[in-house]
Amino acid sequence: MPAVRAKLVLSKPAPKKTLKPSAIPNAFVAVSKVVQDMSICEMEFPLDETARSTFKTKEGKKVTPHQWAVYDFTRTIPCGRVTTYKDLCAALGQGSPRSVGSALRNNPFAPFVPCHRIIASTHYIGGFYGEWGTGEHAKGDSKNTGRQCQKKMEMLAMEGVGFTSDGYLADKNLVWRG
C-alpha cells in the first residue's frame, strides 16, 4: 500500500532576511504539518502468555521475554515523542541499550510496535533495521547506505519529530521518559 505524504514544512521558521535558495542552510529535516501516527495499522500482536509462548516470527524464531518487554514498553511511547535506547533499558530495569537495540532490530511487529521512536542517548537518530546513521554519518559495513535511518527520520517527521540535517533531534523537549 503506498504511503500518503502530507505537505511538509520546516521545523524552524525561515530566516527574516531574504537569501538565495543555495545560501539557506539545510539546518532541519522537514516535518509534517499534519501529524500522522505511523504505528496505526492492523496487526496481530499477542497479549496473553499462551499466545506469546506459541508465537513464532516469519523466520520461525520464538520471541524472548526480554524482547516482549521491549515491545510492550515501546508501544507506550506517544506519537510525536521519542525515547532513547538507554532510557528504555532503565525503564525496563533489565538488559542493556544494545540488547534493546537488538530486540528492536528484530521487531516482527513494526510499525505497530513503533521502534522508529527510539534514538541514541546523544539524541542522534541512531539505528534502524540494522543500519546506524545517515549519509556520510552512516556506520557499519559497506552495505550500510544510511537509507534505513533516512526512512526512520521521514517516519518521525510524519509524526512531527524533526532532526537536524546531520541527524540530531531538533527539539530535546520531545524526549519522553515514560
N, C-alpha and C positions, 0 to 999 in steps of 0.2 A: 504494500500500500504506500503510495507516495506521500511524503511529508508535506504538510501545508505550512508555508512560511508566512509569518506576519511581516508587515513593514518594519524595518529596523531603523533605529535611531541611535545616535551616540550616547553613551552613558555619561558624558561630560559635555556641558554646553559649549557651543562653538565659540572661538575667540571673538572678542568685540571688534578688533580691528580686522580689516579685510586682508586676507592673504591669498596668494596664488594657491591653487589646489596642491601643487607639489611642495609648497612651503609649510602646509599644515602637518604637524607630526602625527603619526599613527599611534596616538597615546592609548587608545582604548579600543577593545573589540566591541562592535556594535551590540546593543541589547534590544530586546523586543519591547515595543510599546505596549503590546497586549501580552500578558503573561499566559503561557501555556504550560500546564503541568505535564512534563514528558513521561511521568510514571503512570499516567492514567491509561490503562489498557486492560483487556480481558486476558487473564492468565490464571491458570490453576496454581495456587500456592497452598501447600498443605499446612494446616494449622494445628491438627491434633497429632499426638505422638504415634498413633497407629499409622496414619498416612505418611508421616515423616520417616518412620522406620522402614517402610516399603518403597519409598520414593527412590528412583534412580535417574541420573542425568541422561542426556542423549548418548553419552559415551558409556553408559551402564555403570557409573560410579555412584556410591552412596554419598550423601551429604553428611559431614561430621557434625557433632553437637556444637562445636565452635563456629562452623560455617552457619548453622541455623541461627545461633545467637547474633552473629554479624548481620545476617539478612533481616532478622526481626528488628534489630535496632536501626538499621539503615532505612527501613520502611517508615520510621517515625520522623525522619528529617523532613521538615516542611518544604514545600515548593518555594523557591526563591531564596533558599538558605543553603549553606554548605557547612560541613564539619571536617575535621582532619582525621587522618588515619590514627594519629596519636590520641586525640580526644575520644574517638570511638573505642579504641582499646581501653582507655582509662574508664570510660563509662561501663564497659562490659566487665572490667575487673579481671580480665584474663587475656592471654596471648600477648602479641607484640604488634606494633604498627605493620611490620612485614607480614605477619600471619593474617592480619585484617586485609592487607593488600592482596595476598594470595587467595583468600576467600572471595574477594570481590572480583579478582581476575577470572575466577571460575564460576561466577554468578550465573546460574541457569535461569534466573527469573528476571533478567534485565528486559525492559526498563521498569517493570513493576517494582522490583527492589532497586531503588534509584542509586546505583553505585556511582553514577556520574556526579553525585553531590558530595563526594569525598575528595579532599585535596590534601596536599602536603602541609606539615605544620609551619612551613615558611610562607604559607599562603600561595605557593606555586601550584599551577594546575595539576601537577602530579602525573599519575599514570592512568591508562585506560586500555583495556583489552591487551595487557602485556607490554604496551609501549609507554615510555616515560618522556614527557616533554614534547615540544612542537618545533618545527623548522630547524634552525641552526642549534637550538637548545635540546634537540632530541638526543636521548642517551640510549645506549644499548648496542646490540649488534647491527650489522649493515642492513638488516631487514627493517629496522625502525625508521619509518619515514616521517613520523610525527603526525600522520593523518588521523590516527585514532584520538589523540589528545586534542587535535583541532576539532574533531567531531564532538568531543566532550565539552569544549568551550562553546560550540554552537548550541548544544543542548541546554547548557546552563544559561546562555544568552536568551534562549526562548523562555526560560523561567525567570528572567530579569536579573541574572547574576553576571556582572561584567568583569573582564580581565584586561590588564594592560597588554600591549602588543607583544611584550616579552613573556607573557604567561602568568602574571601575578594578579591576585584578587584585587580589584579596583576599590572595593568598599569593605574594609575589615569588619564593619558592623553586621555584615551578612553571615559571619561565622556563628553557627548555632552550637551550643554546648549541651543541649539536651537537658 
